[in-house]
Amino acid sequence: MPGRLRVKNTFGERSVQSNSKDTRSVYLISIAGEGKTEELYFDGIYNMDSTSIIKIERLEKHDETDTKSHPNYVIELLDERKGQWEEHGFMPDELWMVVDRDKQNVSSDQLFSIIEKCKSEGYNLALSNPTFEFWLLLHITDFESYDNKMLLSNPKPKAKSKKRFIETELSRLIGGYNKKNLQFEKFEDGINNAIKRAKKLPTDNLELINNLGTSVCFLVEKLIQK
């Protein structure tokens, strides 16, 4: 298993005129699934002035032939990275795993095991049900304008469509949406609204196994507060 992922890049590392531990917080974020949207989003968070005192590392595949993106594999990779930190006598302040509910590929039992594993290892889990795009949608509009069952099932509007309902709605609301080319500036002004809206829904990861909602709000809230 070793070496499946490597640190993609170290970003958020800027000079800080302070010895306070709070100003040198290290967040290690590991992303399950294809993860391109999440990477671009957290790049955008980093580039905000409010994150100038945060150092974040993320992980990526060695090459595109590695398809082990299931959350169970990503936990193994987070374990590996944690071991590397410990070998050097230093640990990040917080380790986070960003995961979609993804009913097509992850069973309820598997997700329950992932949540329990994160708890036992001290990993923080940012889970979105049904997908990370729901978190993005909350930047733009309130979930109360939709049928929650429709959001949770997130169907494909057309049989041959690659985009599911939430992606289609994002595209309609912001004038085009491409998950591989996220335009963070279209979401930046709505971050605080997204946090408030997310907290109106379930945010406990066990509840999120079967309910609409996201706990990504807790990770983003910490990052922008720094």
Helices and strands as residue ranges (DSSP letters): E 5-11, G 21-24, E 26-31, H 36-47, G 49-51, E 55-61, H 71-87, E 94-100, H 108-121, E 124-129, H 132-140, G 143-145, H 148-153, H 165-174, H 185-188, H 191-198, G 207-209, E 213-214, H 216-225
